[in-house]
Amino acid sequence: MQDSQNLERVKLEFKKFDIPKGEKGDCSDGFLKLYLKGQEATDNYEKFDHEMCGQEEKSPIVMVSDGPRLVLVFSSGELQGGGFKAKYSFETEYKVPGTAAPDGACNFTYRSSSKKKGEFNSPRYPSNYPSNLTCTYNFLATPNEQVTIIFDQFKIRADSANTSYAQMGVSSCHEDWLEMYNLYKDGTEKLIGRYCGMTTPGPMESNRGAIGVRILLHTDALGVYSGFKARYSFDVAKSIFGDCGGNVSSSNNGEILSPNFPLNYDSPSRGMPSKTCNWYINVRPNYKIMLNFEIFSFEGDPAGRGCSAAVVRVWNTKDDPPLELCGEKGSKDKWEFLS
């Protein structure tokens, strides 16, 4: 008994069981052996999980496989018994922590009222995720809270994954992808970004005013990778500027400095999962903003492992997803962004 996508486990419920024991009171005459871990795939029939015989008065007896496969081997001896009657069913098993949808869909909910922090992952991680699947992860905060998402491992299949600075999102991910959204009370949601390849998303905090975060994992019919492993936490909401930052609108030009510049920026405060600085640059009507990074040195490698530890996000407009930057800017490189 096995499903085609390896997404299910087998539940076996015995209604009746009568296989006579041998003269020594063991299962030497007749037996039913159960293999719950797929041992038969390697002809490892000596390592069964259960050997059953006799008359079982406990009703019902329930056995559940570890994975998508369950095998039974029945042997009858000289003594005749009533045999057994069992009901089998398939239960969806994504191996994702969280509150699963009752209909068996790949839909998981994480509520601040139930648990303040934890982990989540793609289906079957660290094994490859299934094909032709859409999974939803909903993180629902209580009032005056923000959701923090930090990815520790990330590998989503992409034929043309991100290999250049500030080129991330819908234009780069067409095969398998992960999307993140801010959720709002009026039922609207706002795209934060789309990610694929080995380009790990940077640490993310939900917007002030958002009631939570939604993450979507989409896979097509072709090849699959190992997916992702991530952490979440619900924390007291910060100011609109985060831990630092501010409004920039009083002059024709100016500077923005990371905390402690030119020294290294510091780590998050004790007990906090991340540190965020938000700057809002505003100009007069009919003017645009030219953002020029003269010096840039952050953890990460956008062309390789991504920006899992630190990220700078730049929004050209309020409605478009941001550009994501990390790594080192060469002294002769020019990083300029026009609103």
N, C-alpha and C positions, 0 to 999 in steps of 0.2 A: 504494500500500500504506500504510494508515494505521489505527491503532487508535482506538476511540471515545473513550477517556479521555485521549488524548495522553500516556499513561504509558510508552509503549514507543518503542524505536528499532528500525530495520530493519537486519538483518545479511544481506548478500548475498554468497554464496560461489560463485565461478565454478568449475565443474568442467571445462568445455571452452570454448575461445574461438578462433574462426577467422573474422575479417571482413577480407578482402583490403584491403591498402593501395592507394592510387592510384599513378599513374605516378611521381610525385615522392616517393614514400615517406611520404606523409602520409595523413590520413583524409578526403581529398577525394572518394573514391569511395563508401565505405560507412563507417558508424561506429555506435557506441553511446555516447550521452551520458548521464551520471549527474548527477542533481540531488539533493544530500544535505541541503540547507538549506531546502527548500520554496520555491525561487525561482519555480516555476511558478504559485504562488498569486497572484502579481502579474504574470503573463505575462512574467517576466524570463528568457526562455529563452536569451538570449545569455550569461548568467552561469552556465554549467554548471561543475560541480566536476571532472569527468573526461570526457575524450573518448578512447575506446578503439577500436583497430583493429589489424589484423595478427594474427599467431599468437602467443599468449602461452604460453610454455613453463613459466613459473612456475605451479605448481599447489599449492594453490588460490589464486586471487586473492580477497581479502576486502575488502569495502567496508561501512562502517557509517554510517548517517545520523546527523546531528547531533540531530535531533528525531524526531517520530513519523511523518515522511513521507519517502518516497524515490520518485523518479520516474526511469524509464528511457525514452529516446527512441532507437529503432533506425531506421536508414536503410540500405537496401541499394542498391548501385550496379550498374554493368554487370558487374563481376566477381563471380563466385559463389564462396562459401566454405562452410565447414561450419557457420557460425553459432555460436551459443553455448548453453551449458547452465549454469544457475545454480540454486542452492538458496537460498531465502529463509527467514528465521526472525525472530520478534519477541522482543526482549529487553526486559525491564522496566527502565526508567530513571527513577528518582525524583529524580535530581540531589541526593542527600543524601550528604554525606561520612560515612564510617563503614564498618564491616564489614557488608555486606548479607547477608540470609538467602539460602541457596542455592536455596530454592524460589521466589524471585521475590516473596515477600510483602514488605510495607512494614514491615520489621523490621530494626533496626540495632543493633549492639553496639559498645560503646566500652570497652576494657579498659585499666586502668592499666598492666598489664605490657607493653602495646604502645605506648601514647602517653599522656603525662601531661596534655596539654591540647590543646584544639582547638575547632572550631566545628561546629555542626549546625543544621539548618533544616527547615522544613516542605517537603514535596515540591514541586519546581519553583520554590521561592523564588528571585527576587522575583516571579515570575509567580504567578497564583492557584493554590492547591492544588486537587486533584481532589475531586469529590463522592463520597459513599458509600464512604468509606475509613476504615480504622483503622490508624494507624501506631504502632509501638512503638519506643522508644529505651531501651536498657538500658546503664547505666553501672556497671561492675563494678570496685570498688576492691580493693586488696590489704589485708591486715591492718594495722591502725593507720593507716588513711587515711580521709579524708572526701571526698565529692564536692561541688564547688561549681558551681552553675548560675546564670548571669547572662544575662538576656534583653536584647538590644539593640533589637530590633524586634518588634512584636506587634500583629497585627490578625486576630482570629478572628471570623467572622460570629456575630451574636447579635441577636435581635429585642428583647431586654430586657436589654441589657448593664448592668453595674454602674454606677449613677449616684449612689450614696450611700456614706457611710463605713461600713466594717465589714459590708458586705453582699456577700460574695463566696462563690462555691462552687456547690454543686448547686442551690440555690434560685434562682440567677441565670442559669445557663447550661444551656439545653435544646436548642439547635440544634447548633451546632458548639462544641467545647470542647477544652481541653487539661487533663490531670490529671497531677499529680506524686505519686509514692509513694516512701517509704523501703522498702528491701528487707532482709529478715533471713535468717539462716542456716537457720531452720526452715521456710523457704518462705513465710512470711507477709509481707504488705506493708501499710503504713499510709499512708492518704491524707494528703497534705500540703495539697492544695487543688485546686479546679477553676477554670479561668480562661477568659474569653472577651471579646469586644468589643475595645476598644482599651486595656483595663486591663492594662497590662504587669505580670506577676508581679514581686515584689521579689527581690533576691538570696537564694539559698537554699543552705544547707549541709546535707548529710545528717546524720542523728542519729549520735551515737557508738553503736557497736554494730551499726549497719546495714552491710550488705556492699555497698550501692550504691543507685542511684536508678533508678526506671522512670518514663518519661514516655509518656503516651498522647495521641495526637491523633485525635479522632473528628470526622468530617464526615457530614452527612446528605445527602439527595438534592436540596436546594434550593441557593440561591446560595452562592458561595464568595468568600473574600477572599485577601489576599496571604500570610497566615500569619505565621510568625515566623522570626527569626534569633537564635541564642543561642551562648554560649560555655560550655565545661565545663573543669574542671581537677580533678586528683586531688592532694590536699595532705595533709601530715602531720596526723593527727587532733589537735584541740585538746582542752583539758580540758572537763569537763562544763559549765563556765560559759562556754566560748568564750574570747574575748580579755579579757573582764571579766564582771561580773555576780556572782551569789552566791545563797546561801540567805537567805530572809526568813521568820522564824518565831518570833522571840523577843518580840514585842510585839503589842499590840492594833491599832497603827497605825504608819505610818512613811512614808518617802519613798524613791523610786527616782529616780536622776538619770542622765541620759545622760552619757557621758564628756565632761569639761571643762565641764559645765553651770555657769553660764549662757553660757559661750563656745561657739563652734561645736564640734561633735564632729569628731574628726580622721579622716583618711583611713586606709585599711588600711596596714599595715606594708609596707615596700618588698618587692616580689616576691610579695606575697600578694594574691589576687583580691578578698577581702572581709574585713570586720571584724565580729565577732559578739559580742554580750553577752547572756548567758542568766541571767535571774532566776527562781528557783523560790520561789513564795509558798505557804507551808503554814500551815494553821490547825488548831485543836483540833476534835475530832469535834463534829458538829451546828452548826458555824459555817460561814458563807460569807464570801467575799472581795468587797469592793466596791473596784473599781479606778477612780479618778477622775483623769483627766488635767487638771491645772490649766493647764499650759503645754505646747504641742505644736507643734514647727516642724521638719519634715523635708522633704527634697527630694521632689518628686513631686506628683501630682494624681490622687487615686483616682477622681474623676469624669471625668477626661479621659485623660491619657497613662499613668496608673498609677503604680506605685512601683518603677520599674526601678532607680533609684540607691540608695534607702534605704527600709527598711520596718520597722515595729514589728508583731510578730505576738503575738496574745493567745490563749492556749488556755483556754477555759472548763472543759474536761475533758481528760483524757489521751487519750480516744478520738476526740473530734470534731476536724475540721479547724480551724485557727486563723482568727481574724479578722485582716485585714491593714489597717494604718493607715499613712498618710503625708500629706504636705501640711501645711497650716496650720489650726490650731484658732482660730476667732474668740474674742475676749475674752469674749463673752457666751454662747458655745456651751457646752453641758454634755456632756462625754464621760464617761459612767459605764458600767461593765460589771460585772455581778454574776455570780459563779460559780454 
